[in-house]
Amino acid sequence: MHVIRILASSLLLILATAAQAQDKGSVNPKPLPPLARPDDPSVAAKELFGRREKPAALPAHSIGGYARGCLAGGAEIPVDGETWQVMRLSRNRNWGHPDMVAFLRQLSAKVPQVNGWPGLLVGDMAQPRGGPMITGHASHQIGLDADIWLTPMPSRRLSRAEREEMSATNVVRPDGIDVDPEAWTPQHTALLRAAASQRSVARIFVNAAIKKALCREAGEDRAWLRKIRPMFGHNYHFHVRLACPGGSEACEDQSPPPAGDGCGAELARWFTPEFLHPKPGKPRPPLTLAQLPSECRRVLAAP
C-alpha cells in the first residue's frame, strides 16, 4: 500500500499535464518576453530552454536522462509528410534526436499496411534544444520521446487552425476501468503492436485501460506487451520512448521493463481506488540549469 501511495503521488504531475496535451494552441503565437535576469542561477531551466527557437549547432547527442537533460544537434521533423502531420505547431516541439525523426518517418510509412490508416498525427516531441518545458511534460527532454495521437491522420491536409484546435480521440471510458468500445478499434491494437515491436523502442506509455485492452487482444504473441507500460493520462495519445542511441555516452537509459507481459498483478493495481482517484500531492520545484548535466550549459549557449 505504501508503494502505491508513493507511485500515485510521484505521477500526479503527469495527471496535471495530461490535460495540457489536448490544450488548444494558437494560429498566431506570441514570443515569450525576454528574461530580466537570465544568468540568475535561480531561474528555472524551463524558462531558458523554452526561449530557444532553434537547435544547438552541435553534433547530435542526447544528454542526460529523459526527465533531466537536453538535446544537442536536434533534428526537425517536417510538419507535413506523406504519411504524417504534426499537430500544435505553435508549441515548436517537433524536434528530436535524428534517430527519433527517422523512427517516426519509418513507422508512419508502415501504418497504411499495418492498420489501414493514411498515416499518423504527431504530437509533442522535444523543444529545439530539449530540456524542461514551460508547460506540459516532465520528460521529453533529450529528443527520444514522442507523442502519437490515437486518431488516424485524415486523407487530406489539416489546416493550421485544425492543427491548433482539434482534439485527439479519447479511447478510455469515463470511469477509467476499460477502453470505450465506441472509440477503441482493432486498428489501435495493430498500431501499438507494430510500434512496440521495433527494436529501438524502450517503452510505450499508455493509459492503464489501454494496456488492459491490449492484454486481452494480444493473442499468443505477447513479447511486445512488455514494452507497453501503464501511465496516468495517455488516453488520447501514446508516448513512444526510444533507447539511447549507440555511442551516446552522455545519454542515460532507463532500466529495462520488468520481465513478462505486465498483464497480471502489476496492471491490476492501476484499477485500485488509490490509482483511479489519487490524492493531490505537493508540486516539485522546477529544475534549474545547475541540476541538469553540465554539458547542457554548452547546448544552451551554442549558436
Secondary structure, DSSP 4 states (H G I P E B T S, - for coil): -HHHHHHHHHTHHHHHHHHHTT----SSPPPPPPPS-TT-TTSBHHHHHTT--S--SS--EEEEETTEEEEES-EEPPSEETTEEE--GGG---EE-HHHHHHHHHHHHHHHHHHS-S-EEE---B-TT-S--SSS-SS--SS-EEEEESSPPPSSPPPHHHHHHPPPP--B-TTSSSB-TTT--HHHHHHHHHHHTSTTEEEEEE-HHHHHHHHHH--S--GGGGGEEE-SS-SSEEEEEEPPPTT-TTB-PPPPPPSS-S-SHHHHGGGSHHHHSPPP-PPPPPPBGGGS-THHHHHHH--
